[in-house]
Amino acid sequence: MNDIKLALLGSQGAGKSAVLVRFLTRRFIGEYASDTNSLYHKRLSIDGRQLNLEVFDPCSQSSEARCILEEPVDWADGFVVVYNISDRTSFINAKNILQQIREARMDNCKGEVDVPVCLVGNKQDLCHVRQVREDEGRCLAQENRCHFQEVSAAESYQDIANLFTQLIRQVMEHLKYRADRRRYSGSKSMAKLINNVFGKRRKSV
């Protein structure tokens, strides 16, 4: 059974916890600001494969996002970054979070393919007071090579289920790629070692 670890990031009021609870339970919860970090567990099946899903939901942050990345950036296999389409500050915060994920991953994973990330514009039901255009979200996602989707945690379970399912599929591909690369690099090292040993032995005969 595969273990998949996701981190859910975003500023206070973006509705990230509402998005997550909608996915995990199908229910919608109203806005709340948690002052504690939460780790959620769910067993699910995707494409016939059984998975243990863990989702880290750090406590809500102000626009100063640096601290929320210290724990999850190394731990997570994938990220969901949420902003509120009716709050431009939360969009700017999401932009900063994406940049920090990229910088941290560049430092930690030299030469590795990008970690799967999904940028989510939440509260689509508030489009009459929209402050962030859909094409702005799409452009930001393209700049960061990540998936983008606008959703409404208040109105639609299916859209949220689809985005998590798509992200989990990307994570499984990413983990498989990393495992294959490790195996390849391990077999190359072993071949080099064998050549060195037998090469020296041939010379000494």
C-alpha positions as a Markdown table, in Angstrom:
| # | Residue | x | y | z |
|---|---|---|---|---|
| 1 | Met | 0.0 | 0.0 | 0.0 |
| 2 | Asn | 1.4 | 3.4 | -1.0 |
| 3 | Asp | 1.8 | 6.3 | 1.5 |
| 4 | Ile | 1.0 | 9.7 | 0.0 |
| 5 | Lys | 1.8 | 12.9 | 2.0 |
| 6 | Leu | 0.3 | 16.2 | 1.0 |
| 7 | Ala | 0.6 | 19.7 | 2.5 |
| 8 | Leu | -2.2 | 22.2 | 2.3 |
| 9 | Leu | -1.0 | 25.8 | 2.4 |
| 10 | Gly | -2.6 | 29.2 | 2.3 |
| 11 | Ser | -3.4 | 32.3 | 4.3 |
| 12 | Gln | -6.1 | 32.8 | 6.8 |
| 13 | Gly | -9.5 | 33.2 | 5.2 |
| 14 | Ala | -8.6 | 31.4 | 2.0 |
| 15 | Gly | -10.8 | 28.5 | 3.1 |
| 16 | Lys | -8.0 | 25.8 | 2.8 |
| 17 | Ser | -9.4 | 23.8 | 5.7 |
| 18 | Ala | -12.9 | 24.0 | 4.2 |
| 19 | Val | -11.5 | 22.6 | 0.9 |
| 20 | Leu | -9.8 | 19.7 | 2.7 |
| 21 | Val | -12.8 | 18.8 | 4.9 |
| 22 | Arg | -15.0 | 18.9 | 1.8 |
| 23 | Phe | -12.7 | 16.3 | 0.2 |
| 24 | Leu | -12.3 | 14.1 | 3.2 |
| 25 | Thr | -16.0 | 14.1 | 4.4 |
| 26 | Arg | -18.0 | 15.6 | 1.5 |
| 27 | Arg | -19.4 | 18.1 | 4.0 |
| 28 | Phe | -18.9 | 21.8 | 3.9 |
| 29 | Ile | -17.7 | 23.6 | 7.1 |
| 30 | Gly | -18.0 | 27.3 | 7.6 |
| 31 | Glu | -14.9 | 29.5 | 8.0 |
| 32 | Tyr | -12.8 | 28.9 | 11.0 |
| 33 | Ala | -9.3 | 29.8 | 12.0 |
| 34 | Ser | -7.4 | 27.0 | 13.6 |
| 35 | Asp | -4.5 | 27.9 | 15.9 |
| 36 | Thr | -3.1 | 24.4 | 15.8 |
| 37 | Asn | -1.5 | 22.3 | 13.1 |
| 38 | Ser | -3.6 | 19.3 | 12.0 |
| 39 | Leu | -2.6 | 16.0 | 10.3 |
| 40 | Tyr | -5.5 | 14.2 | 8.6 |
| 41 | His | -5.5 | 10.5 | 7.5 |
| 42 | Lys | -7.6 | 8.9 | 4.9 |
| 43 | Arg | -7.5 | 5.5 | 3.2 |
| 44 | Leu | -8.7 | 5.6 | -0.4 |
| 45 | Ser | -8.4 | 3.7 | -3.7 |
| 46 | Ile | -7.3 | 5.4 | -6.9 |
| 47 | Asp | -7.0 | 3.5 | -10.2 |
| 48 | Gly | -7.4 | 0.3 | -8.3 |
| 49 | Arg | -4.5 | 1.1 | -6.0 |
| 50 | Gln | -5.0 | 1.3 | -2.2 |
| 51 | Leu | -3.4 | 4.4 | -0.6 |
| 52 | Asn | -2.8 | 5.8 | 2.8 |
| 53 | Leu | -3.2 | 9.5 | 2.4 |
| 54 | Glu | -1.8 | 12.0 | 5.0 |
| 55 | Val | -2.6 | 15.7 | 4.7 |
| 56 | Phe | -0.8 | 18.3 | 6.8 |
| 57 | Asp | -2.9 | 21.4 | 7.4 |
| 58 | Pro | -0.8 | 24.0 | 9.3 |
| 59 | Cys | -2.6 | 26.6 | 11.4 |
| 60 | Ser | -3.8 | 29.6 | 9.4 |
| 61 | Gln | -1.1 | 32.2 | 8.8 |
| 62 | Ser | -1.1 | 35.9 | 8.1 |
| 63 | Ser | 0.4 | 37.2 | 4.9 |
| 64 | Glu | 3.9 | 36.4 | 6.3 |
| 65 | Ala | 4.1 | 32.8 | 4.9 |
| 66 | Arg | 7.8 | 31.9 | 5.6 |
| 67 | Cys | 7.2 | 30.0 | 8.8 |
| 68 | Ile | 4.6 | 27.6 | 7.4 |
| 69 | Leu | 7.1 | 26.0 | 5.0 |
| 70 | Glu | 9.6 | 25.0 | 7.5 |
| 71 | Glu | 7.9 | 21.7 | 8.4 |
| 72 | Pro | 5.9 | 20.6 | 5.4 |
| 73 | Val | 8.3 | 21.4 | 2.5 |
| 74 | Asp | 10.6 | 18.4 | 3.2 |
| 75 | Trp | 7.9 | 16.1 | 4.5 |
| 76 | Ala | 5.3 | 16.5 | 1.7 |
| 77 | Asp | 5.2 | 14.6 | -1.6 |
| 78 | Gly | 2.9 | 17.2 | -3.1 |
| 79 | Phe | 1.3 | 20.6 | -2.2 |
| 80 | Val | -2.2 | 22.2 | -2.5 |
| 81 | Val | -1.8 | 26.0 | -2.3 |
| 82 | Val | -5.2 | 27.8 | -1.7 |
| 83 | Tyr | -6.2 | 31.4 | -2.2 |
| 84 | Asn | -9.5 | 33.2 | -2.0 |
| 85 | Ile | -10.6 | 34.7 | -5.4 |
| 86 | Ser | -12.3 | 37.6 | -3.5 |
| 87 | Asp | -9.1 | 38.5 | -1.6 |
| 88 | Arg | -6.1 | 39.8 | -3.5 |
| 89 | Thr | -3.8 | 39.6 | -0.4 |
| 90 | Ser | -4.4 | 35.8 | -0.2 |
| 91 | Phe | -3.4 | 35.5 | -3.9 |
| 92 | Ile | -0.2 | 37.5 | -3.3 |
| 93 | Asn | 0.5 | 35.1 | -0.4 |
| 94 | Ala | -0.1 | 32.1 | -2.6 |
| 95 | Lys | 2.4 | 33.5 | -5.0 |
| 96 | Asn | 5.0 | 33.8 | -2.2 |
| 97 | Ile | 4.3 | 30.3 | -1.0 |
| 98 | Leu | 4.8 | 28.9 | -4.6 |
| 99 | Gln | 8.1 | 30.7 | -4.8 |
| 100 | Gln | 9.3 | 29.4 | -1.5 |
| 101 | Ile | 8.3 | 25.8 | -2.4 |
| 102 | Arg | 10.3 | 26.2 | -5.6 |
| 103 | Glu | 13.4 | 27.6 | -3.8 |
| 104 | Ala | 13.3 | 25.0 | -1.1 |
| 105 | Arg | 13.0 | 22.2 | -3.6 |
| 106 | Met | 15.8 | 23.5 | -5.7 |
| 107 | Asp | 18.1 | 23.5 | -2.7 |
| 108 | Asn | 17.0 | 20.0 | -1.5 |
| 109 | Cys | 16.5 | 18.1 | -4.8 |
| 110 | Lys | 19.2 | 19.0 | -7.3 |
| 111 | Gly | 18.3 | 17.7 | -10.8 |
| 112 | Glu | 14.9 | 16.3 | -9.7 |
| 113 | Val | 11.7 | 16.8 | -11.5 |
| 114 | Asp | 9.3 | 19.4 | -10.0 |
| 115 | Val | 7.3 | 18.3 | -7.0 |
| 116 | Pro | 3.6 | 18.1 | -7.9 |
| 117 | Val | 1.7 | 21.3 | -6.8 |
| 118 | Cys | -1.9 | 22.4 | -7.4 |
| 119 | Leu | -2.9 | 26.0 | -7.1 |
| 120 | Val | -6.5 | 26.4 | -6.1 |
| 121 | Gly | -8.7 | 29.5 | -6.3 |
| 122 | Asn | -11.4 | 29.0 | -3.7 |
| 123 | Lys | -14.7 | 30.7 | -3.2 |
| 124 | Gln | -15.8 | 30.7 | -6.8 |
| 125 | Asp | -19.3 | 31.3 | -5.5 |
| 126 | Leu | -18.1 | 34.8 | -4.6 |
| 127 | Cys | -17.3 | 35.7 | -8.2 |
| 128 | His | -19.5 | 38.8 | -8.0 |
| 129 | Val | -16.9 | 40.3 | -5.6 |
| 130 | Arg | -13.9 | 38.8 | -7.4 |
| 131 | Gln | -10.6 | 40.5 | -6.8 |
| 132 | Val | -8.4 | 38.0 | -8.7 |
| 133 | Arg | -9.2 | 37.1 | -12.3 |
| 134 | Glu | -9.2 | 33.5 | -13.4 |
| 135 | Asp | -6.5 | 34.1 | -16.0 |
| 136 | Glu | -4.2 | 35.6 | -13.3 |
| 137 | Gly | -4.4 | 32.3 | -11.4 |
| 138 | Arg | -3.9 | 30.4 | -14.6 |
| 139 | Cys | -0.8 | 32.5 | -15.5 |
| 140 | Leu | 0.7 | 32.1 | -12.0 |
| 141 | Ala | 0.2 | 28.3 | -12.2 |
| 142 | Gln | 1.9 | 28.2 | -15.7 |
| 143 | Glu | 4.9 | 30.3 | -14.3 |
| 144 | Asn | 5.3 | 27.7 | -11.6 |
| 145 | Arg | 4.5 | 24.7 | -13.8 |
| 146 | Cys | 1.7 | 23.5 | -11.6 |
| 147 | His | -2.0 | 22.5 | -12.0 |
| 148 | Phe | -4.6 | 25.2 | -11.5 |
| 149 | Gln | -8.3 | 25.0 | -10.7 |
| 150 | Glu | -11.0 | 27.4 | -9.3 |
| 151 | Val | -13.5 | 25.7 | -6.9 |
| 152 | Ser | -16.1 | 26.5 | -4.4 |
| 153 | Ala | -15.8 | 24.5 | -1.2 |
| 154 | Ala | -19.3 | 25.7 | -0.3 |
| 155 | Glu | -21.0 | 24.5 | -3.5 |
| 156 | Ser | -19.1 | 21.6 | -5.1 |
| 157 | Tyr | -17.6 | 18.4 | -3.7 |
| 158 | Gln | -16.9 | 16.9 | -7.2 |
| 159 | Asp | -14.5 | 19.6 | -8.4 |
| 160 | Ile | -12.5 | 19.3 | -5.2 |
| 161 | Ala | -12.4 | 15.5 | -5.3 |
| 162 | Asn | -11.2 | 15.8 | -9.0 |
| 163 | Leu | -8.3 | 18.1 | -8.1 |
| 164 | Phe | -7.1 | 16.0 | -5.2 |
| 165 | Thr | -7.4 | 12.8 | -7.3 |
| 166 | Gln | -5.4 | 14.4 | -10.1 |
| 167 | Leu | -2.7 | 15.7 | -7.7 |
| 168 | Ile | -2.4 | 12.2 | -6.0 |
| 169 | Arg | -2.0 | 10.6 | -9.5 |
| 170 | Gln | 0.8 | 13.1 | -10.2 |
| 171 | Val | 2.4 | 12.3 | -6.8 |
| 172 | Met | 2.4 | 8.6 | -7.6 |
| 173 | Glu | 4.1 | 9.2 | -10.9 |
| 174 | His | 6.6 | 11.5 | -9.3 |
| 175 | Leu | 7.4 | 8.9 | -6.6 |
| 176 | Lys | 7.7 | 6.2 | -9.2 |
| 177 | Tyr | 10.1 | 8.4 | -11.2 |
| 178 | Arg | 12.3 | 9.0 | -8.2 |
| 179 | Ala | 12.4 | 5.3 | -7.2 |
| 180 | Asp | 13.3 | 4.4 | -10.8 |
| 181 | Arg | 16.1 | 7.0 | -10.8 |
| 182 | Arg | 17.4 | 5.7 | -7.5 |
| 183 | Arg | 17.4 | 2.2 | -8.8 |
| 184 | Tyr | 19.1 | 3.3 | -12.1 |
| 185 | Ser | 21.8 | 5.3 | -10.3 |
| 186 | Gly | 22.3 | 2.4 | -7.8 |
| 187 | Ser | 22.8 | -0.2 | -10.6 |
| 188 | Lys | 25.2 | 2.2 | -12.3 |
| 189 | Ser | 27.2 | 2.5 | -9.1 |
| 190 | Met | 27.2 | -1.3 | -8.7 |
| 191 | Ala | 28.4 | -1.8 | -12.3 |
| 192 | Lys | 31.2 | 0.7 | -11.8 |
| 193 | Leu | 32.2 | -1.0 | -8.6 |
| 194 | Ile | 32.3 | -4.4 | -10.3 |
| 195 | Asn | 34.3 | -3.0 | -13.2 |
| 196 | Asn | 36.8 | -1.5 | -10.8 |
| 197 | Val | 37.2 | -4.7 | -8.8 |
| 198 | Phe | 37.5 | -7.0 | -11.8 |
| 199 | Gly | 39.5 | -4.5 | -13.8 |
| 200 | Lys | 42.1 | -4.3 | -11.0 |
| 201 | Arg | 42.1 | -8.1 | -10.7 |
| 202 | Arg | 42.7 | -8.5 | -14.4 |
| 203 | Lys | 45.6 | -6.1 | -14.3 |
| 204 | Ser | 47.2 | -7.9 | -11.4 |
| 205 | Val | 47.0 | -11.3 | -13.1 |
